[in-house]
Amino acid sequence: MAAEEQQQQQQLRRRLGRLSAFSVYRRAAGAGRLERRRRGTPLPAGGKRAKARPRRGGAGGGGGGGPQPEAPPPMAAPPSRVERAEARPRRGGAGGGEAPPPPPPIAACIPEGKRQGDPAASPVGPRPAAEGGGVVGLLRRLGRLEDSRQRGAELFRWLVSPVSPGEFLGRHWERAPLLVRRGDPGYYAGLFSTADFDAALRGGQVDFGTHLDVTSYSEGVRETHNPSGRALPAVVWDFYQNGCSLRLLSPQSFSPTVWHFLSILQEHFGSMAGANTYLTPPGTQGFAPHYDDIEAFVLQLEGKKHWRVYSPRTDAEVLPQFSSANLTQAELGEPVLETVLEAGDLLYFPRGFIHQGDCLPDAHSLHITVSSYQRNSWGDLLEKLLPAALQMALEEDVEYRQGLPMDYLGYMGVANSDAVDARRTAFMEKVQSLIKKLVHYAPIDAAVDQRAKSFLHDCLPPVLTQSEKAQSVYGFPARWQDGGPRDVDILITKDTEVRLLRHGIVRLCNEEAGVMLYYTTENSRVYHKEEPKFLEIDPEYTDSIEFLLSSYPNHVSVDSLPCETLEDKISLATLLFEKGILTTKKPLVQV
């Protein structure tokens, strides 16, 4: 009887279930759905749909999902190898036109003796035991490099290693996916983890929708299950336990290590470097197939995930300006790359490449997608340049202000496009002549400066090493002590040696209101939380700013700044020091 009674109690518990955040949320979607999900069936279609929102790090951020395969694909490649897909866009789209070409053969190359983990393969030399390994140790070693441009280049080298940066840019950047198998689960150790995810939730600053998305994808339907308000651990982990994926947006807001990592990379890219993290339960997926408008670097941090990557379907989808809507399996052809990422592996794909990822039944997945080059094309530059060029031409050239022919409406326009008329020919030649002439009025440098100004607004603030902090205003020992302030005066003299904190933290822009110096040191870790930071600079100081830029990373004496008077030199250096833009060779106050 005891066994029968126990069985009856178990059945009763299964029927009642437990009152959970997931069950409360799904109740409106129909009875019985939650119980089916707990037995391992996919989440049903229906319910709330997610609206596309632009995110720091791309619309989808490389975190697409897809149907779970019936069985895990075979691991065709041994650890520590590189796989390449020379993908070509196919014409006609799914269901029409010519069939896509078969996936090219996968090449493998990694020289013996250059396996990851070997000191000889390290871009910044052998790893001292005291500095530790993983990403934290890497960042410490990069901090010993004086030039921030070199830091960015070496971090990028580490990111795509063992592929060289030159080979990556020549064969893959904006061209084709790259898969790097490292066979080193600790390669990304310390960058971000499920423990860091949990700590962010327990910090009490994560809100649904703003910082965290709860998602699912099944039966061809992508859904977002975000409640309103604070993302409390009990609620979030209940969603996860019930098969939902968790996307933490902008982890750099919560993780000092991710912030440090991206702040170095952004200078190398010359474009905003963003990130999202994706935690997916075993046997599930959270996103529909889609393509993004960013260059995506998928770093597998924990567990493993099955990925499929597809070439752009049409020429119009090659390097798109905007991310796609969710796609269906019927719209896809054969993948150009299919693999299972394991901890330490890297997958890169350019914007426009459709992708989907799903978890295998035997392991969860945690990955971070590092992204860049969103709206950073020639066309985006011309969007700023051409209106400015036209405005300048209108002001300076009377030909652009002359009136159109009185009768042009009678022979121009679509209705007259097939007419043979000498007046049409003359009109078209005139337009072409004005467009060609427009290039002479194009303020190219000014347009580039405006894009740089926008980039500096996007930037994360720099992360300082201990020595940089001691030599900057951030380590200045001003304090209240014994009834009054102590060590407040910033005593910069003509002999003080200074330099820029980073090469990429300032930009001079000549604007209508005057000469502005935009800078990043007072930016927030939260994207665009602050307005652009700038100083209005007297035009006579521009030579000094340019001198500091050209001298970097060397220190120069304040007296060598090309200002008219010593007072101006000291005033400018003091102002830049107070904004964290300049550091000194030695701390101004010895503590």
C-alpha positions in Angstrom: 0.0 0.0 0.0 2.9 2.4 0.8 4.2 2.1 -2.8 0.7 2.6 -4.3 0.2 5.7 -2.0 3.5 7.1 -3.0 2.7 6.7 -6.7 -0.6 8.4 -6.2 1.1 11.4 -4.5 3.6 11.7 -7.3 0.8 11.7 -9.9 -1.0 14.4 -7.9 2.1 16.6 -7.8 2.6 16.2 -11.6 -1.0 17.3 -12.2 -0.8 20.3 -9.9 2.8 21.2 -10.8 4.4 24.0 -8.8 3.4 27.7 -8.9 6.3 29.2 -10.8 7.1 32.5 -12.6 7.0 30.6 -15.9 3.6 29.1 -15.2 2.1 32.4 -14.1 3.5 34.0 -17.3 2.2 31.3 -19.6 -1.2 30.9 -18.0 -2.7 33.5 -20.4 -1.4 31.4 -23.3 -3.7 28.4 -22.6 -4.0 25.6 -20.2 -1.9 22.5 -20.6 1.0 24.2 -22.4 3.3 24.4 -19.4 2.7 20.7 -18.5 3.6 19.6 -22.0 6.8 21.8 -21.8 7.9 20.1 -18.6 7.7 16.8 -20.2 10.4 17.9 -22.7 8.2 19.0 -25.6 9.1 22.2 -27.4 7.4 25.4 -26.3 4.2 25.9 -28.4 3.6 28.7 -30.8 1.6 31.7 -29.9 1.7 34.1 -27.0 3.6 37.4 -26.9 5.9 38.1 -29.8 9.2 40.0 -29.5 9.5 43.3 -31.2 12.8 44.1 -32.8 14.9 46.6 -30.8 18.3 48.0 -31.7 20.8 46.8 -29.2 24.4 47.6 -28.4 26.1 44.8 -30.1 23.7 44.2 -33.0 20.1 43.3 -33.4 20.5 39.6 -33.0 24.1 39.7 -31.7 24.9 36.4 -33.3 22.7 34.6 -30.8 20.2 33.1 -33.2 18.5 29.9 -32.5 17.2 27.1 -34.7 15.5 23.7 -34.6 17.2 21.1 -32.5 18.8 18.4 -34.7 17.5 14.8 -34.3 21.0 13.7 -33.3 24.2 15.6 -32.6 26.3 16.0 -35.7 29.5 14.1 -35.9 32.6 15.9 -34.7 34.5 15.8 -37.9 37.4 17.8 -36.7 39.9 17.1 -34.0 40.8 19.8 -31.4 43.1 22.6 -32.2 42.3 23.3 -35.9 40.9 26.0 -38.1 37.9 25.5 -40.4 37.0 27.8 -43.1 34.0 28.3 -45.3 34.6 30.2 -48.5 31.0 31.2 -48.7 29.5 32.8 -51.8 26.2 34.6 -51.9 23.7 32.8 -54.1 21.1 34.4 -56.3 17.4 34.1 -56.4 16.5 33.4 -52.8 15.0 30.2 -51.3 12.6 28.3 -53.4 13.6 29.9 -56.7 16.4 30.4 -59.1 19.4 28.2 -59.3 20.3 25.8 -56.4 23.1 27.0 -54.2 26.5 25.6 -54.7 27.5 22.7 -52.4 29.5 23.8 -49.3 33.2 24.0 -50.1 35.6 21.5 -48.5 36.7 22.5 -45.0 40.4 23.2 -44.7 42.3 22.7 -41.5 45.6 24.3 -40.6 47.4 24.9 -37.3 51.2 24.3 -37.3 52.6 21.9 -34.7 54.2 23.9 -31.9 51.8 26.7 -32.2 49.0 25.1 -30.3 47.1 27.5 -28.0 48.6 27.5 -24.6 52.2 27.3 -25.8 54.2 30.4 -24.5 55.6 30.8 -28.0 52.1 31.3 -29.4 51.3 34.1 -27.0 51.1 37.5 -28.7 52.5 39.3 -25.6 55.2 36.8 -24.5 55.3 34.0 -21.9 52.8 34.2 -19.0 54.3 34.9 -15.6 52.8 32.7 -13.0 52.1 35.6 -10.7 49.8 37.2 -13.3 47.6 34.2 -13.7 46.1 32.8 -16.9 42.9 33.3 -18.9 41.6 36.6 -20.0 42.4 38.5 -16.8 46.1 37.5 -17.1 46.0 38.5 -20.8 44.6 41.9 -20.0 47.3 42.5 -17.4 50.0 41.6 -19.9 48.5 43.9 -22.5 48.5 46.7 -19.9 52.3 46.6 -20.0 52.2 47.8 -23.6 52.7 51.6 -23.7 50.7 52.2 -26.9 47.0 51.6 -26.8 47.0 50.9 -30.5 49.4 48.0 -29.9 47.1 46.7 -27.1 44.2 46.6 -29.5 46.2 44.9 -32.2 47.5 42.2 -29.9 44.1 41.5 -28.3 42.7 41.1 -31.8 45.6 38.8 -32.7 44.7 36.7 -29.6 41.0 36.7 -30.6 41.5 35.1 -34.0 44.6 33.1 -33.2 46.1 30.9 -34.6 44.9 32.6 -37.8 47.0 35.7 -38.3 45.2 39.1 -38.5 46.5 39.6 -42.1 45.1 36.2 -43.2 41.8 36.9 -41.4 41.3 40.3 -43.0 42.3 39.0 -46.4 40.2 35.8 -46.5 37.3 36.2 -44.0 36.5 39.8 -42.9 33.3 40.8 -44.6 33.7 37.7 -46.8 33.3 34.3 -45.2 32.8 32.6 -41.9 35.7 31.2 -39.9 35.7 28.5 -37.3 38.6 28.0 -34.9 38.7 24.9 -32.8 41.3 25.3 -30.0 40.9 22.3 -27.8 41.5 24.6 -24.8 38.4 25.0 -22.6 40.2 27.6 -20.5 41.1 29.9 -23.4 38.4 32.5 -22.4 38.6 31.8 -18.7 37.7 34.8 -16.6 35.9 36.7 -19.4 32.4 35.8 -18.3 30.7 32.8 -16.7 27.4 31.6 -15.4 28.6 32.6 -12.0 29.0 36.2 -13.3 25.5 35.9 -14.9 24.1 35.0 -11.5 26.1 37.8 -9.7 24.7 40.3 -12.1 21.1 39.2 -11.2 21.9 39.3 -7.5 23.3 42.8 -7.9 19.8 44.0 -8.3 20.4 46.2 -11.4 19.1 43.9 -14.1 15.6 44.7 -15.6 13.6 42.6 -18.0 13.6 44.0 -21.5 16.3 46.7 -20.8 19.1 44.3 -19.7 17.7 40.8 -20.1 15.5 39.0 -22.6 13.9 35.7 -21.9 13.3 33.9 -25.2 12.2 30.6 -26.8 12.0 29.2 -30.4 9.9 26.2 -31.3 7.7 25.1 -34.2 9.0 27.9 -36.2 8.0 30.6 -33.8 10.3 32.9 -31.8 8.8 34.3 -28.6 9.9 36.7 -25.9 8.6 36.1 -22.3 9.7 39.2 -20.6 7.7 40.2 -17.5 7.9 43.8 -16.4 10.3 45.1 -13.8 13.4 43.8 -12.0 14.9 40.5 -13.1 15.1 38.7 -9.8 17.2 35.5 -9.6 14.3 33.3 -8.5 12.2 34.4 -11.5 15.0 34.3 -14.1 16.3 30.9 -13.1 12.7 29.5 -13.1 12.4 30.6 -16.7 15.7 28.9 -17.5 14.7 25.7 -15.7 11.6 25.6 -17.9 13.5 25.7 -21.1 13.9 29.4 -21.9 17.1 31.1 -23.2 18.5 34.1 -21.4 20.1 37.0 -23.3 22.0 39.4 -21.1 22.4 42.7 -23.1 25.6 44.7 -22.8 27.3 42.6 -20.1 30.0 45.2 -20.1 27.6 47.2 -17.8 27.9 44.5 -15.2 31.3 42.8 -15.8 34.6 44.8 -15.4 36.4 42.2 -17.4 34.1 42.4 -20.4 34.3 46.2 -20.1 38.1 46.1 -20.1 38.1 43.6 -23.1 35.8 45.7 -25.3 37.4 49.0 -24.4 40.7 47.7 -25.9 39.1 46.2 -29.0 37.0 49.3 -29.9 40.2 51.3 -30.6 41.4 48.5 -32.9 38.2 48.4 -34.9 37.7 52.2 -34.9 34.0 51.3 -34.4 31.9 50.5 -31.4 32.6 47.1 -30.0 29.6 45.6 -28.2 28.6 42.3 -26.7 25.6 40.2 -25.6 25.8 36.9 -23.6 23.5 34.0 -24.3 22.7 31.2 -21.8 20.7 28.3 -23.3 19.4 25.2 -21.5 20.2 21.7 -22.8 18.1 20.6 -25.7 16.5 24.0 -26.4 17.0 27.0 -28.6 16.0 30.6 -28.2 16.2 32.4 -31.5 15.0 31.9 -35.1 17.3 31.9 -38.1 18.2 35.5 -39.0 21.1 37.6 -40.1 22.6 40.6 -38.4 24.0 44.0 -39.3 27.2 43.5 -37.3 30.4 41.5 -37.7 30.0 38.7 -35.1 32.6 36.9 -33.1 31.0 34.1 -31.1 33.2 33.0 -28.2 32.0 29.8 -26.6 32.6 30.2 -22.9 30.9 27.1 -21.4 29.2 23.9 -22.6 28.6 23.5 -26.3 26.2 24.6 -29.0 25.3 23.4 -32.5 25.5 26.1 -35.2 24.5 26.4 -38.8 25.6 29.3 -40.9 24.2 30.1 -44.4 25.4 32.4 -47.2 23.4 35.5 -47.9 20.4 34.6 -50.2 20.7 37.5 -52.6 23.2 40.2 -53.5 21.0 42.7 -51.6 21.6 40.8 -48.4 25.4 40.9 -48.7 26.7 43.2 -45.9 23.2 44.6 -45.1 22.6 47.9 -43.3 20.0 46.4 -41.1 19.3 43.0 -39.4 16.6 40.7 -40.9 13.3 39.6 -39.4 13.0 36.1 -38.2 13.3 33.6 -41.1 11.8 30.2 -41.5 13.5 27.0 -42.4 11.8 27.0 -45.8 13.7 30.2 -46.7 17.1 28.6 -46.1 19.2 26.5 -48.3 22.0 24.2 -47.2 24.4 25.6 -44.5 27.8 26.6 -45.7 29.2 25.7 -42.2 27.7 23.4 -39.6 29.5 22.6 -36.4 29.4 22.2 -32.6 31.2 24.9 -30.7 32.9 23.8 -27.5 34.5 25.9 -24.7 37.5 27.8 -26.1 36.3 27.8 -29.7 35.6 30.8 -31.9 33.1 31.3 -34.7 33.1 34.4 -36.9 30.6 35.3 -39.5 30.1 38.6 -41.4 26.9 40.6 -41.4 24.3 39.2 -43.7 25.2 35.6 -43.1 22.2 33.8 -41.7 22.8 31.7 -38.6 21.0 29.6 -36.1 22.2 27.8 -33.0 20.7 25.2 -30.7 21.8 23.3 -27.6 22.4 19.6 -27.7 20.6 17.5 -25.1 23.6 16.7 -23.0 24.9 20.2 -22.2 24.0 23.8 -21.6 25.6 26.6 -23.6 27.0 30.0 -22.5 28.6 32.2 -25.2 29.3 35.8 -25.7 29.0 37.5 -29.1 31.4 40.4 -29.6 30.3 42.6 -32.4 31.5 45.6 -34.4 31.0 47.5 -37.6 27.4 48.3 -37.2 26.5 51.1 -39.7 30.2 51.7 -40.5 30.2 51.4 -44.3 31.2 53.8 -47.1 27.5 54.4 -47.6 27.1 55.5 -44.0 30.0 58.0 -44.5 28.4 59.3 -47.7 25.1 59.8 -45.9 26.9 62.5 -43.9 29.2 63.7 -46.7 26.8 64.3 -49.6 24.3 66.6 -47.9 27.3 68.7 -46.6 28.8 68.8 -50.0 25.6 69.9 -51.6 25.1 72.6 -49.0 28.6 73.9 -49.7 28.1 73.8 -53.5 24.8 75.8 -53.1 26.6 78.4 -51.1 29.7 78.7 -53.4 28.6 77.9 -56.9 25.9 79.8 -58.8 25.5 76.9 -61.2 23.7 74.9 -58.4 21.4 77.8 -57.8 20.3 78.3 -61.4 16.7 77.4 -62.1 15.5 74.2 -63.8 14.2 74.5 -67.4 10.6 75.8 -67.5 9.4 72.8 -69.5 11.3 70.0 -67.9 8.2 68.4 -66.4 7.0 67.8 -70.0 9.8 65.6 -71.0 11.2 64.2 -67.7 9.7 61.7 -65.3 8.8 58.0 -65.6 6.1 58.6 -68.1 8.7 60.0 -70.5 11.5 57.6 -69.7 11.2 55.8 -73.1 10.9 59.0 -75.2 13.7 60.0 -77.6 14.2 63.6 -76.9 17.3 65.8 -77.2 16.0 67.8 -74.2 16.0 64.6 -72.0 19.6 63.9 -73.1 20.7 67.4 -72.2 18.9 67.3 -68.9 20.6 63.9 -67.9 24.0 65.2 -68.9 23.5 68.3 -66.8 22.6 66.3 -63.7 25.6 64.0 -64.2 27.8 67.0 -64.6 26.6 68.6 -61.3 27.0 65.3 -59.4 30.6 64.9 -60.7 31.3 68.5 -59.8 29.9 68.0 -56.3 33.0 66.0 -55.3 35.0 69.2 -55.3 32.9 70.6 -52.6 32.8 67.5 -50.4 34.2 68.2 -46.9 35.6 64.7 -46.6 37.7 65.3 -43.5 34.9 67.1 -41.7 32.5 64.3 -42.5 35.0 61.8 -41.1 35.4 63.9 -38.0 31.7 63.8 -37.5 31.7 60.0 -37.7 34.6 59.9 -35.3 32.6 62.2 -33.0 29.7 59.7 -33.0 32.1 56.8 -32.4 33.6 58.5 -29.4 30.0 58.9 -28.0 29.5 55.2 -28.6 32.8 54.3 -26.8 33.2 52.7 -23.5 35.4 54.7 -21.1 39.0 53.4 -20.9 40.0 51.0 -18.1 43.1 52.2 -16.3 46.0 50.1 -15.2 47.3 50.7 -11.7 50.3 52.8 -13.0 48.0 54.8 -15.3 45.7 55.5 -12.4 48.5 56.7 -10.2 49.7 59.1 -13.0 46.2 60.5 -13.7 43.6 62.6 -12.0 41.8 59.3 -11.0 44.6 58.5 -8.6 45.2 62.0 -7.4 45.2 61.8 -3.5 42.9 64.8 -2.8 41.0 64.1 0.4 39.4 65.5 3.5 41.8 65.1 6.5 42.2 66.8 9.9 39.4 69.3 9.3 40.3 70.3 5.8 41.1 69.2 2.2 44.6 67.8 1.6 46.7 67.4 -1.6 44.2 69.3 -3.8 46.4 71.4 -5.9 47.4 70.0 -9.3 50.9 71.4 -9.6 51.8 71.1 -13.3 55.0 73.0 -14.3 56.8 73.6 -17.5 59.0 70.5 -16.8 56.1 68.1 -16.1 56.1 65.3 -18.7 52.7 64.4 -20.1 51.0 62.3 -22.7 47.5 61.2 -23.8 46.0 58.5 -21.7 45.1 56.6 -24.9 45.5 57.5 -28.5 41.9 57.0 -29.4 40.2 58.9 -26.6 40.0 62.4 -28.3 38.9 63.9 -31.5 39.2 67.5 -32.7 36.2 68.7 -34.7 35.8 72.1 -36.3 32.1 73.0 -36.0 30.0 76.1 -36.5 30.1 76.8 -32.7 33.9 76.6 -32.6 36.6 74.0 -32.3 35.4 71.1 -30.1 37.6 68.4 -28.4 35.4 65.3 -27.9 36.7 62.7 -25.4 35.7 59.4 -23.9 37.1 59.4 -20.4 33.7 60.5 -18.8 31.5 58.2 -20.9 29.3 55.7 -19.1 29.5 51.9 -19.4 25.8 52.1 -20.3 25.4 52.9 -24.0 24.6 56.6 -24.6 23.6 57.1 -21.0 25.6 60.3 -21.1 25.5 63.1 -23.7 28.7 63.4 -25.8 31.5 64.8 -23.8 33.5 67.7 -25.2 35.5 70.8 -24.4 35.4 74.0 -26.5 39.0 74.7 -27.4 40.5 78.0 -28.3 41.7 77.6 -32.0 45.3 78.5 -30.9 45.3 75.3 -28.8 44.6 73.0 -31.8 48.3 72.7 -32.6 49.0 71.5 -29.1 46.3 68.8 -29.3 47.7 67.6 -32.6 51.2 67.7 -31.1 50.1 65.4 -28.2 48.4 63.0 -30.7 51.5 62.8 -32.9 53.9 62.4 -29.9 51.9 59.5 -28.4 52.9 57.2 -26.8 56.0 59.3 -25.8 55.9 61.8 -23.0 56.6 65.4 -23.8 57.3 68.3 -21.5 54.6 70.9 -21.0 57.1 73.5 -22.1 57.3 71.8 -25.5 53.5 72.4 -26.3 53.2 74.9 -29.1 51.2 77.5 -27.2 52.1 81.2 -27.3 52.9 81.6 -23.6 54.0 79.4 -20.7 50.7 80.2 -18.9 48.7 78.9 -21.8 50.8 75.7 -21.9 50.2 75.0 -18.2 46.5 76.0 -18.4 45.9 73.6 -21.3 47.8 70.7 -19.7 46.0 71.2 -16.4 42.6 71.3 -18.1 43.3 68.0 -20.0 44.7 66.4 -16.8 41.6 67.3 -14.8 39.4 65.6 -17.5 41.5 62.4 -17.4 42.8 62.9 -20.9 46.4 63.5 -19.9 48.6 61.4 -17.6 52.0 62.4 -16.2 55.2 60.4 -16.4 55.5 60.5 -12.6 52.7 60.9 -10.1 52.3 64.6 -9.3 51.9 63.8 -5.6 53.8 61.1 -3.9 51.5 59.2 -1.5 
